[in-house]
Amino acid sequence: MSSGSAIYGCTGPELSAGEKTFFRDAQPWGFILFARNIVSPDQVLHLTAALREAAGRDVPILIDQEGGRVQRLRPPHWRSWPAGRRYGEVYERNAEKGLRAAYLGARLMAAELRSTGITVDCLPVLDVPVPGAHDVIGDRAYAGEPGAVAALGLAAAEGLMAGGVLPVMKHIPGHGRAGVDSHEKLPVVDASLDELDRMDFAPFRALRTMPFAMTAHVIYTALDPDNPATTSAAVIRDTIRGRIGFEGLLMSDDLSMKALRGGLAERTRAALAAGCDLVLHCNGDMAEMEAVAAAATMLRGESLARAEAALARHVSPSEPLDTDSALAEFSQFMSLA
């Protein structure tokens, strides 16, 4: 069955009758969950099943489960996971143990996600922060050096995939230099192309074969002085697809963030016209979702092919996870942080 080119959120822990009708008609590519949707393991499993029933097919269901400040599944029903920077601290002391910790943390998170019907995690964060940047990325980043970010990001992505969950690398081509939070304002980055290529693009280039990437709502004046990456055909064509070489499925960051201008329909058209394969709308506001749906196209052509290729990489875990042993090993490594 064909789908639209949008991913939507919902308002609460259960679907309303109106949401069920909208999702049936809009035929989203997938859904994304937030803390407002999370109560208990049984409830989340019921919600993910209801979302798939509303869509009429086995759609991907996403979540931001990074660890640290950004994790939607939290205690007491789920474990608390460290922020990305903690893995970087272990890596600085012992690279092998840092990589193993990043892999194990993601593998264990994947087991929790799969148990609730969630199949895609918006991780790894491949942004490289610089001194003076806004802390919207902050300790979500693995390190301040692109080689370490790439190595740890790859370990986390491999841990997720080993656990049957697909990773989404973010925020391509790099959010680490942003001086403001793109949830609230539009960041403008004035770094040179050489500097961006050396630092910001490097982790994404190293992981360019990943199935998914999420754009940054950031203007890079060296690439396009007028439009953020999400709505810039030049950035997507020349940098994300060209210089970085990413060939997977490209989704926008949340269209409802204040960094973008115009109404939701205008934002949707602009992101898709620029080269995003999918648009992401997170807050569950029905009027906004209806505007997105009115402007979203059906997934077709190269975007459809990329979507099919990405989902083809979703496989069940090849072997069962010995949770107790994995947690013991993980805790031993993280004690170095």
C-alpha positions, 0 to 999 in steps of 0.5 A: 500500500502506498503512503503519504510523505509525512510522519505524525505525532498524536496528542495523548496515550490513546488515540481519539476517534478524530485521530483514527479517522485522520490517520486512516485518510492521511495514510502517514508513512509513520508515527513518532511518540513523545513523553505525552504518549507514554504511561506504561509498557502495556499502554505503549504497546497498545498505542503502537498497535492502535496506530498501525491499525489506524494506518491499516498497515505495519508502519514504522514508529519512531521515538527520540530515545537518546539518553540523558535529557532526551529520552521518552521512555523513563523510569520507573518502567524503563531504565535511565540511559546516559547522555551521549557525552558520557560515552565520549568520556569513556572513549577518551580513557579507553577507545575500545571500552567506549565503543563497546559501551555505546554499542551495548547501551544502544543494544539494550535500548533497542530491546526496550523499544522493540518490546513496546512496538517501536521500530525506529530510534532518532539516534545517533546524534552526529553533531559536533559542538563548538565552544560558545554554541547553544546547549541545545546539543550540548551533552547530547553530542558524543564529543567535540572531535569529529572522529570520535563522534563518528566512531561512537555514532557508528557503534550506537547505530550498530547496537540499535540495528543488532536489536532490530531497531533502525537508527536515524542520524541527526541533524544533517549536515550538522547542528553543533555550531548553532548559536540558538535553539532551532525549536525557538529561533532560526540559527545562522552559521557563518563558518567557511565551507572548508571548516564545515567540511572538516568538522561538521560534515565528517561524521555524517560522511563516515556514516553515509550508508545509514538508512535514515537521516534527519535535517537541521533547521539551520542556515549555513551562509557558505551553502545557502545564505537564505534557507535552512538546510531543511528547505534548501535544495542547494544544501540537500543536493550539493551537500547532503547528497553530494559532498556528504554522499548520503543516499538513504531516506531523508526526513525533515526535523519537526516542521512545527519548530519556530526556526521555519517560516510560513504556515505548515502547508508552506513548510511542507511544500518547501521541505519536499520541494527542496529534496526531503523525502519525508516531513516530520510533524510532532506536536499532534495538533490536528489543525496543523496536521491537516495542513501538512496532509493537504500539502504532502505528496504520496511517496513515489519515485526515488523517495519511495525507492529510498524508503523501501531500501531503508525499511529492508534493513529492518531485521529481527535480532539475530540472537537473544540478548542476555540482558543481565550480562549486557547490563553488567558489562555496560555498567563496568565500562560506564564507571570509567566516565 
